[in-house]
Structure formats: structure tokens, C-alpha cells
């Protein structure tokens, strides 16, 4: 009887641990951009963190829709091993007038596609893994915020569209679109989860030509790891709390058992 009671206590503590660890992981298990803030007029290095949430399929394609009403004049990218990149340029429905010229064309989308699998080599982002995709974009327009709808394609043909706008309640929607905040303040929940101070990183060599057309180059991206550090700290704290709960449970069962014999 005593052994079975202790076993149940241990099982309960294990479940509690799993739920505690799952909470922060579930909250971060979506495509997001880091940093989520940038200064108007700057060139900012933006990194998209892409986890594979499927248990059976790999991520093989990522499409990010770039703004067309407040476009970036230039987009450069950091090469990712095993992936090809395409920057799509298009004609703007409404030309944008800047201090230098009138912009009629701009990057409208950037697409990463996993290379075809070869003998002995995997392709894409496998279940349980994530990848970082970085771009340098600018000049950052002087606006409140920019949504960057993202489309994640899996090897089984399924597509997850990260396009939902933030909810008025402040709660996170099911498939939130990555958002870059410029003059608007991020929601409180995102302020706490921000991985950087929001200071823009200048990328040398990015710019636009005299006609206003976009210049696409390859640049160097800066990846911040503070968000990963926070996750590790939360996981360790959860493990400690679960261990304490297990000890308390065992002590309580032992005391009850001793009282029963008395």
C-alpha cells in the first residue's frame, strides 16, 4: 500500500513537471521575429525562428510576406546551409515617395526552400528541431508596426499560416503573425519576452539604387540567444519545484504510514 501511494505521488509530480515545462514551450512554439522592435530609418537585422511542431513531417519551405504599403527599400539575407533563398520583387500598387525618389518596386516576399534530399542527408527542419533565418531590411519605415505574415510548409504538404493579428484582449491568437514594432509599443506580454533591447543593427552594403528599385545582397546576420537562455532558466526552475513537490509528497506519505502503525 505504501509503495503504491509513493508511486502515485511520484507520478503526480512527474505530470506536474511535464505540464510546467510544456507551458513555456507551448507559448514559444511558433514562428516569431527577433528583435521585434526597430528604429525608423535604420537597417535592422531580423531573425525568424522557425520550430517544427509536427511529430511526423519536416519543415521544407518558409515564405515571409514583406510590407507593400510601407515597403523596405532593400532586403539582404544570410545564407542558410541546405536552403535556397529567393527574394521576390513586385510593383507597388501605390508608389511611395521618399526624400530621394519615388519607389515603384520593392521586395514583396522572401522564400526559403530546403534543398532536395541526397543519399544519407536529411532535408528541411526535422521534428523537434528549429532553424534561424536572418535578413537585413531597411530603411525601416516611420510607421507604428509592420506585420510579417509567414507561411510554413511541411514535407507532407500541409501548410501553417502564421497570419493572425494580435487580439484586442492582449491574448495570443492561435497562429500569430510575426510583428515588427517601430513607433508603437509592443504588447506587455511581448515586452517581457523580447530577446533584445530593440536597437536596430546597421547592415553595411544594404541600400537602394537611384531609381528606387530594391538592391538584393547577401549580408551577415546577428542572432540573439537571450530568449533561449530564459527558456533554460524556466525549465530548471520547473525541475527544482517538481523535485520539491516529490519530496514533500514522500514525506507526507511516510508520516501517514507511521501514524497508521501507531
N, C-alpha and C positions, 0 to 999 in steps of 0.2 A: 504493500500500500504506500509506504513511504517513498519507495523508488519511483512508483508511477506518478506520485504527486510532484516529486522533484523533476521528473521528465516533462510533466505538463508545464511546470514553471519555466523550465529551460526553453521549451518550445514557444511559450508565450513571449519570452524575452527575445527569442530569435525572430519571431514575427514582428515584434515592435521595432527591432533593429532594421529589418528589411523595409518596413514602412517609413521609418525615419530617413533612411538613406534614399529611398525612392522619391521622397518629396522634393528635395533639391534637384535631383537628377531629372525628374519629370518636368520641373519648371524650366530647365535649361535645354531640354531635348527638342530644340527647334533651330531652324536656320536664323542666325542673327548677325548683325554687323557690329564691328568693334574698331574704333570707338563709335559711339552713337551720337557724338557731337562734333561740330566743326565750325570754324570761324569764316564769316563771309569774305570772299576774295582770295582765300587761301587754296593751296593744293593739298588735299588730305589723303593719306593712305588709309584705305578702308579694307578690312579683312572680314570675309564672310566665313563663319564657322559652320560647317555642314556635317551633322551627325547622320548616320544611317540608322533609322528607327526600325526598319523591317528586320524580322528574325530570319528571313529566308532569301532576301534579294539584296543586291548591291546597288549603290547609287552610281549611275553611269553618265548622267548629264545634269548640268545646272545652268539655268537661264536666269539672268537678272535683268529686269526691265529698268532702264535708266529714264530720268525725267525728260519730258519734251516741252513742257510749259516753262520750266526754268532749267534749261539744259546745261550740262557740263561742256565746256569748250574743248576739253581734252580728256582722254581716258587712256592710261597705260596700264600694263598688267605685269605681274610677276609670273614667270613660267612655273608650272607645277609638273613634276615628273610623272609621266604616264597619262598626261592630259593634253589635248589640243585646245587652243583658245581662238575664238572668233569675236571681233568687235564689229557689231552691225551699225552702220551709219544710215541715217534716213533724212529726208527733207521734213523740216518742221512745218506743221500746219499753220502756225503763226510765227513769222520771223521775229527774232529777239534782237533789239537794238542795245548795243553796249557802248562804252566810251570810245572804243576803237573802230567798230564796224557793226554791220547788221549781219547776224548769224542766221543763215537759212538751212544749214545742215549741221547735224551733231550726232554723237554716238547715242543710239536709242536702246541698245541691248548688248550684253556681253554673254557669251555662251562657252562653257567648258564641257568638253566631251571626252570621256575616258577612251584611251586607245584600245584597239581590238586586242583581245587576249591572245597571247602566244603560248607555245608549249612551256609548261612549268611556271608561267607567270600569271598572276591574278590581274583582274581589271576592275577599276572603279573603287568605291569605298565599301568594304565588306561590312556585314552586320556587326555591331558593337564597336565600329571604328568611326573616326571623323577625319575630315580634311579641311585645310585652310586655303582659301582662295583670296588673293590680295590684288587690289587695284589702286592706282593713284588717279584721283579725279579732281578737276578744277577748271577754271576758278569756281569755288563754291558760291552759288548764287545767294544774294541777300534776300532770304525768304525765311518763313517760320520753320518749316521742316519739309523733308522730302521722303516719300515712301519709295521703297525699292522692292516691288513685288518680285518674288523669286519662285521658280518652278523647278522642282526636284524630281527627276525621272529615275525609276528603278529598273533593274535588269529584267524584271518580269512584266514590264510595260506599264506599270502603274505610275501615276504622277501625283505628287502632293504639291498643291499650290499654296504658297505662303503669301497670301494677299489680303488677309483680314485687317481692317483698320482698327486702331485702338478703341476700346469701348469707353463710353462716357462715364461708366461707373469706376473706371480705373482697373477693372479686372482684365486679365489677359484673354483675348479671343482664342479660339481653337487653333487657328493657323495664322498667327500674326505675321504681317509683312515686316521685314527689317525697315527701321525708320532712322533717318539721319536728322537730328535736331540741330538747327542753326541759330535762329533768334528765339525760337520757342524753347521753353524749359521741358525736359523730359518728364514723364510721369514719375511720381515719387518712387514707385516700385523699380523703375528703370534707373533712377538716380542711385539707388542702393546697390544695383547690380552692375553699374557701369564699370568697365575694366580699365578705363583711363581717365585722365582729367579732362579729356575732350579737346586738348590742344592739337591743332592741325599740324601735320607733318609736311614739309615742303619737299616735293619730288623734283629734283633737277631734270631738265630736259623736257618736261611736260609743258605744252602750250598749244596755241592755235596759230594758223597761218594768217596772212594779211587778208585773205578773202573770207575769213570767218569759219573755214572748214576745220574739221577736227583733225588733230595730229595724233596718231596712234603709235606709241613707242613702248618699249619694254623698260620697266623700272625696277627698283628694289623696294620691297615692302617691309614694314616693321610690324612684327607680331607681338602683341602684349599677352603675357601669361598670367596676369593677376587674377583673372576670373577662374582659371584652373586652380590657383592657389587657394582661393576662397572655397571652392568645392572640396578640396582635400581637407581643409580645416573643419568644414562642416561634417564631413564623413568621419573624421577622427573623433570629434565631439560626440557624434551619434554613437559611435562604438563604445566610448567611455560610459555614456549614460546607460546603454544597454547592459554593459558588464555590471554596473552598479545595481541595476534592476534585478539582474540574475542573482547577485549575492544576497540582496535583500529578500528575494523570494526563497532562496535556500535556507537562510537563517530563520525566516518565519515558519517554514515547514518543519525545521528541526526543533524549534521551540514547541510547536503544537504537538509534535510526536512525543517530546519529553513530558509534557503535561498530561498526555493521554496515559502514559505508563504510570505516572504518579497517581 
